[in-house]
Amino acid sequence: MDRLPRAKRHSCGVQTAWSDADTAEAAVADIASVLDAADLGQLLVFYSRHYEPEPLAEGFAAAFDGVPLVGCSTSGEITPGGYADGSLLVVAFPKNGFNFVSGLIPRVHQLTVEEGTETLRSLRAKLDRLDGGGSNHFAISLIDGLSKCEEVIVSAISLALDDIPLVGGSAGDNLALKGTSLLHNGGVFRDAALLLLVATDLPVRIFNHDNFEPTGTKLVVTASDTETRTVYELNAEPAALEYASSVGLEPSSLVPMSFAAHPVVVRVGGDYYCRSIQRVNADGSLSFFCAIDDGVVLTVAEPKDMLHSMAAEFERLDAALGGIDLVLGFECVLRRLDAENRQIKHKMGDLYRRYHVAGFQTYGEQYNAMHLNQTFTGVAIGAQAAG
């Protein structure tokens, strides 16, 4: 990529800007130098673990005093210029054409669905007062990607929001698995979740896309720890050994790239959803990015053509909106690894650039009432007001 910072103004009024400066302070200064600050209503920020979150929070508070901000750490960024690593990306929404309400859910390890629902209903009521209920709505969730609490949070959000569709992602740290972070209005938070409610007169479509097909190979979880999302046995055999055998690999060769190329899925209703493996542990157990439990039947899946299936999805959205102006995208980090392994990463980056995607690589994706893995989830925004 060219030397950053770079910026883009979208027809819908949203500005995007990104920088790969060496320090957090310099990156924020880069962003401030290219954004038009005259009409900023909300900042959405995605940042590499290369940057410490505290200087970022302080820098944004000083450079954009009074502008609401939500953001999180990533496992890679998607800018309107394509894939990026080690960068800071800002999606700056204008005051006109959008209304926003944001809220922080702290200490998610202690959260119950009932407590979360009560908190989030007040946010919904505030949004209704702002726009009178006549606009197109969507919600964005950003959740600590190492909290292992996404399912509880998403359930609470779903109950509280009722008819407002949800998309979002779990914060990452580039597969270091040591610590993720969230930013909210000048503060840095961990073990937390953020919810941003959006109302706009612009046409929007939320979507969820994957690129895998189930095979006939089944793996039954026969010993697990639900709290830590750890599977000790599959088919009554050591988990890593049985998984490796089912996909034709040696247990010693299992790395994140292996899990990206050989996903496992569960059937819910008539559809299959991925349950991505996070890592192999020293005792031969497997840690997962999603909830897992004894008795769950995992099916080994085979990836389809990622490039062409994603292009078809964007073409569908483009036709439905009369032209895509911006896509806020939340893509599982394992999809990016799979694209690298298949040597199509540059083509995927070109595709995302063509459809003006801005987002990040996640440790999990949220879509309505579900927490998912190995998908691309997002909201596509058109340029012209509905009606």
N, C-alpha and C positions, 0 to 999 in steps of 0.2 A: 504494500500500500504506500501511497504518497505520504510525505511528512505531514503530520497533523499539527495544528488543529484544522478541522474542516467543518463546514456547516451546510445545511440545506433548509430552504424555506418551502414548505409544502403548500399546495393550493388551499387546503382547509384551514390554513393559518398556523399550523403547528410548525415549530422550528426544531431541527435536530442538529446537534453539534457533538463532535468527538475529538479527543486528544490522546496522544500517547506520550505526553511529557514525562520526565523522569520522576518527578515528585508530585504529591497530591496538591501542594500549593500552586505549582506551575501549571498543572492540568486544569485546575479551577480557573486560574487566570486566563489560560487559553480559551476556555469555554466562554468566560465573561467578555473576552475581546471580540468574539464573533457572533454572539447572540444579540438581537435587538431587544433591549430590556424595556421598551416603552409599553408593551402590552403582554405581560407575563402573568398568567393566572395560576399555573401549577407546573412544578418541575418533577419529572420522573427520571431517576438517576440510576445507572447501572455501572458498576466499577469492578475492576480486576482486584484480586487479592494483593497485587503489586502495590496498591495504595493503602496506607493505613486509614481507617475510617474516621478517626477523630480529626485529623487535619482537613479531611474532606468536608466534614460537617462544619467546622469552623470557617473554612474558606467560603463555602456556599452561603453561610449566614452573613458573612461580611460583604460578599459580592452581590448577593441578591436579597438584601434585607427586606423581610416581610413577605417574600414569595413562598408559599407553601411548598414543601418538598417531601417526597417519599422515594426510597431507593434501597438497593441491596447489592451485596457482593455477588460475583459471578464465577462461572467456570469457562468464560469466553464471552465475547460480545459480538453482536450482529449490528453493524452500522449501515446506514444507507450507502456506504462505500463498499460493503461486503463484510466478510468475517474479519474479526480483529482479536488480538490477544494483548493483555497488559494495557488496556486502554480505559478511559472514562467516557461514557456515553450519556448525553442528556437529551431527553425529549421534553421540549418546552411548549406547553399548551398556552394559547392566548386566553385573555379574559373574556373576549367576545366569542360566542358560539359554543362555549362549554361552561358547565357548572360542576364543581368538585366538592366532595366531602371526604375527609380521610380520618382514620382512627387507628390507634395502636392497641394491640392485645398483648399485654406483658405476661411473663411467666407462663408460657403455654404448657409447660410440663404439668402445671397444676390445674389447667383449664378443664372444665366440664362443658358438654354441649349446652346445657341449660344456661350456664354463666355467659358463655360466648354469645348465645342467641340474644340474651337480654342486652348486652353491650351493643351489639350490632343493630338491633332494632331502632335504637336511638339515632344511629347514623342514617338509617333509611328514612326515618321521619324528618331529619334535617334536610336531606336531599329533596324530599317531596315538597317541603316548604320553599326551597330555593327555586324550583322550576315548575311547580304547579302540576307535575305529573304528566305533562304533555309531550315530553321529549323522548328521544331514544336513550335508553340506559344500558350501561354495562358496569361491571365491577372488576377490579384488578386486585389480586391477592399476592403478597410477597411474604414468604414464610421462612424462618430459620431452617435451612436445609439439613441440619444435623439434629433437629429437635425430635424427630420421629413422632411428631404430633399432628401431621398434616390432615389425617382423616378426621380427627375430632374437630379441628378448626374448620375444615370444609363443610362438615355436617352442620356446624353452628351457623356458618355463613348462609348455607342453603336454606335453613329454616327461617333465618331472619330476613333474607332478601326476597323470598317468595318468587316473584316473576322477573327479577333482574338477573340476567345471565352473568356468569363468572368465568374469568380466565385468569391465569397467573402462573407463577413459578416459585420453586423453592430455591433460596439463595445458595450459591455454591462457593467453593474456594479452590477451583481448578484441580479437583480430585486429591487435594492434600488431606481432606477429611479431618482438619484440625480446628476449624472455627469459621463460621460465616457471620455476617453482620448486616444490620438494617439501619437506614437513616430515616429520621422523621423530624422535620422542622427544627433542625439544629442539634438533635440528639442522636446518639449512637446506641443501638439496642441489640441484645442477643437473647436467645430463648424467647423470641417474640414473633409476632405476625403483624403485618400492616394490611389495611383494606382501603382502597381508593374507590369511591363511587363516582361515576361520571354520567352526566346528562348532556346531550347534544342534539341539535336539530339535523346534524349531518347523518347520512345513512351509514349504518354499521352492520357488520355480520361477525358473530363469534364462530369459531370453528376449531375442530380438533382433527389432526391427521396422523396416521401411522402408516408404516410400510412393511408389515409382516403378515405372514399367513401361517396358521397352525398346521403342524404335522400330526402324525399318529402316535408320536412318542410321548408317553405320560410319566410324570414324576409326582408321586404323592408325598406330601410333607408328613413324615411320621414322628419327628421330634423337633420341637422348635421352642424359642423364647419370644413370645409376642411383644414384650416390652422393648427388647433390643432389636427386634426384627432379624433374629438369627435363626437359621435353619441348621440343625445338627444332623438330621437324617432325611434322606429321600429314598423312598421304596425300601425302608428299613436298612439302608446302607449309609456309610459316611457320605455326607452331602456333596462335598467337592468331588469325591471319587465317582459317585453315581452320575452327577451332572456331566463331568468330563467324559465318562464312558458313553453317555447318551448322545453327545455331540461329536464324538470321535477325536477327542483331544487327550493329552496327558495331563494329569492333575497339576504337575509342576509347571505347565505352560499357561495356566489360567491367569489372565490379566484383564483389565477393563476392556481392552480391544476384543478379547474372546467373548465377553458378555454382550458387547455391542453387536457382534456378528451372529451370536446364537442366543437370542432372547427367549425367555419363557413367558407364557401368557396364561391367564385364567379366564374362564368363561363366566360371564355375568349376564343372565338373561340369554339372549341369542347372540351376544357379541363377545369378542375376546379383547382383553386388556392386558398390557404388559406389566410384569412384576420384575423390574430390573435388579440384577445382582450387583451389589456395590463392591464387594471384595471377598477374597478367600482369607480366612483367619488361620492362625498358626495351628489350631487343633483340627483343621479340615472342615470346619463349619463354613457356612456362607452367610454373609450379611446382605440384607436387601434394602433398597431405597423405599419400598412400599410395605404396608402392613402384611403380615404373614401369620399363619396359624396352623396347628395340627389339622390334618384332614384335607387341606387345600390341595386340589389337583392342578398341578402345573403342566402345561403342554409346551414342548419345545416348538419354537416357530422358526420359519425361514424368512429372511427379509425379501421384499419385492424390490423392484427398481426404484430407489429413493428419488432420483432426479426426475424421472418422468411422472411418477405418481404425485410428487409435490407440485410440479408444473401444472398438472391437470387440476389440482385443487385451487391453485391461484387463478387459473383460467376461469374456473367456475365462479369464484368470488368476484373476479373482475367483471364478468358478465352480469352478475346479480346486482352489483353496485353502479354499473355504468362507468366503470373505471376505478381502480384502486389508487388512492392517493397516499396512503400510509398503512402499514401493517405493524402492530405491536405484537412481537413474536416471542414465545417462550418455548425453547427447544431443549430437549434432554441432551445432556453432554454426551451420552452414549451414541446418539445419532451423529454427532460431529465426529466422534472417534470412528464410527462405521464408515462415514464418508471419506475420512482420511485413509482408512484401511483399503477401501475400494478405489482410491485415487480419483475421486470425483469431488473433492472438497472445493476446488477452484470453480467447478461448474455449479455447485450448489451456491457458492458465494455470488457468482454472476446472476443466478436466478433470484436470490434474495435482493440483490441490488436493483434488478429490473422491476421488482414489485415494491421497492421502497420499504424494506423490512428494517425495523429498529427493535432490538431486544437483547436477549442473553441466553447462554447455555445454563441449564438448570440441573438441580438434583431431583426434580419431579415437577409435574405440571398439574395445575388445577383446572378443571373444566366442569362447570356447574356443580353438581353434588359429588364429584369424584376427584380423587388424587391419583394421577397416572404416571407412567414412566414411558420413556422412549417414544414420545410423541412430539409433534409440533402443534402447539396450541396458541391461538391468538385472536385478535380482533382486527378486522380489516375496516378501514374508514374510507368513505368516498369523499369526493371533493365538493359536491353540490348538496345544498340543503334539501332534505326530503320534501316532496310535494311541490 
